[in-house]
Amino acid sequence: MLASIPGGGPASVVGQTGENRRVVSWVQKAYTDVQQRHETWHFLKKDLSFPTVADQQVYTLTDMSATDLNLLDAESLRIYQTAVGVADEQFMVEWDYDSMRDTYQYGAQTPGRPTCFAQREDKALVLGPKADATGYTIVGRYWRTPHALAADADEPLIPNDFRMVIVYRGLLKYAGYEAATEVKTFALEEYGVLMRALERNQLPPLRFGGPLA
C-alpha cells in the first residue's frame, strides 16, 4: 500500500465508516479533481443527437437527452432531414443569444429549416428559424459534466494507462490529513508526471489562429 491504512483499505465504496470512509471520499474527490482540471478532456466527450419538433424553437438539456452537458462543441453541430439522412447534412452556425433573440424571437416568425443556433445561459439550444414540420435531426458533440464513482462497479472514464493519477491525487489528500510530508512529496512527483502524460494524450492539440491583418 502507498499509505499505511489499517486493514489494507476499504473493500467497497458503500457503507464505510471512519478511516475507510475517508479513503473512499478522497478517491471520489480525487477523480472529480482530475476531471475538473480541464473541461475538454477527450474522455469526457460524448455524441449528441436529437430530433426537432415542429414549431419548437428552444430545446432544453432534457429535450436533447444531454442532461450531463457541460460544454458544447459548437463547431460540431449539423442538421439533416431525418427522412433523407446524412446525405442532407449541413453545418449549423453559432450565434450569440442576444442576436438570436432579436432576430428569431422577435415578432411573428415563419418556421423553416434551422440554419443557426445559440446557447442560453441554462445551456438550452435556441434554433433559428424554429423548425417546420419537415422533421430534422441535429447531431454534434459535447463535453460532459464530471462523472462520479458511486458504486463498486463504477469505472473511471480515464484510460487504463493513466488511472493511477487518481490514486496519487487521493494520496495527496491523505497526506494532507495525516500531515505526512514524505507521502506528500512522493505523491506530488508521481501525480505531476502522470498528469502531464494524461494531458498530452487526452487534450485537443493546440491550434494557432490566423493572421490578424
N, C-alpha and C positions, 0 to 999 in steps of 0.2 A: 504493500500500500504506500502511496505517496504521502499520506497523512496518517498519523498514529491514532486511528479511531478504534475504540474498543469494540471487539466483536467482528471486525472486518467490514463494518458499514452496513447500511440497510439492504435487505433482500427485496424490498418492494417500495414503491413510492406512496403506497396507501397505508394509512393508519399508523404512521410512525410518530414517536414522541422523543423528547429530549434531544440528544446529540444526533441521532439518526434523522429526526425531523429537520434539524438544521442542515444536515448534509443534503437531503432532498431539496430543500429550499435553495441552497447555494447552487446546486446543479441546475435547477429550473431557472433561476435568475441569471446564471452564467450563460445559458443558452439564449435567453432573451437579450442579454447584453451584446452577444456576438451578432445576433440578427439586426439589432438596432444600430450597430456601428455604421452600416451603410444601408440606404433604402433600396439600392439597385443590385443587390446580390443576384447572381444567376439562379441560385437555388430557391429564391423567393418568387420567381417569375411564373405566371400562370396564363393560360389562354382564356379569352373572353369571347362569348358568343351568345347573342340573344336576338329574338325576333322583334320587329317593330309591330306596333298596334295602330290601326287606323285612327287618325286624329289625336294621337297621344304624342306630346312633344317632350315631356320630362320623364326620364327613366331613373328610378332610384336604384340603389345597390341591390335591393331585393328583386326588382324588375329584371336586373341584369344577371341575377344569380351570382353576384360577386360581393357578398356581404363582408368578405375579408379584404376588399380592395384598399390598398394604402396609397399607391402611386400609379397613375395611369400612364402607359406608354403611348402618348398622344400621337406619335408618328406611325403607329401600327394600325390605327383604325381604318377599316374598309367596310364597304357596303355592297350588297348584291341582291337582285331579285331572287327571293327564295325559290320560286318555281323554275328559274333559269339555272341557278347555281353559280359557281365561282367564275364561270366564263363571263359573267356580267359584273365581276368585281371591280370596284373603283375605290381609290383612296379618299378619305374624308379630310377636310381642312379644319384645323382648330381655330376657334375664335375666342376672344376673351368674353366673359359672361355679360358684361355691360353692353358690349356691341351686339351680342346675340339678342339680349333682352330688348334693345332699342330697335332692332331690325325685324326679328321674327316673333317677338312677343308684344307687338305694338299694333293696336287696331285689329281689323279683320284680316285674317290670314287664309291663304289658299293652300291646302295640303298638296304635297308633291313628293318627289324623291329627295330625301335628305342628302345634302352635299357637305354640310359643315356641322360642327358641334361645339359646345362649350361645357365646361365643368363648373357646377355651382360650388358654393362653399361646403355643402354637405356631401360633395363628390358625386351627386346625381348628374347625369348627362342630359343636356338640352340639345335637341336636334333642330336644324334649320334647313328647309322648312319642316313642319311636322309631317309625318308620313301619311300618304294617302292609303287607299285600300289595296294597293297592289300587293303588299306583303314583301318585306325586305328582311334580310339577316345582316346584323352588324357583328363583325369579328375584330379581334385585336388582342392585345396582351397587357398585363398589368403586374405590378409587384404587390404581393400580399402583405398583410399585417403579420407581425411575429407569430410564429407557430409555437404552441405550448406543449411541454412534456407533462401530461397529466395522468396518464395510465401506464401500467407496466409494459404494455405492448407498443407504446408510442416510440417512434424513432425520429432522430433529428433529420431535418431536410439537408443538412450539411453533408457533402460527400464523405464516404467512409474514411478516406485517407487523411481527412482534416478534423475528424470529430474529437480528437484529443484536445483541441483548442478549448472545448467546453470544460474539460477536466481541469486544465491549467487555469482557466478563468475562475472556476469554482474553488480551486486550491488557493487562489488569491483571497477569496472571501473567508475561507477557513483560516488562513494565515493572519488576516486582519482581526478575526475574532479571538484567536489564540495568542496574538502578539508574537507569532513565530517568525522571526526575522529571516532565518536561513531558508525556511519554506517559501517565504515571500520572494526572496532573491531568486531561488530556483524557478519558481512558478513564473515570475516576470520574464526571465530569459526564455524559457520554453514557450510561453504564450506569445511573446513577441515574434519569435522565429516562425511559429506555425501560423500566426495571424497574417504575417506578410506573405507566406506561401498561399494561404487561402485567398487573400486579396488578389494576388497575381492570377489565380485560377478562376475566381468566381466574380470578378468585377468587369464591366464593359471596358474595352480599351479606350485610352484617351483619344479624343478627337480634337483637331485644331480647326477653328473657324476660318472662313475665307478672308481675304484682304478687306480692310475697312474702306479702302478707296481704290 
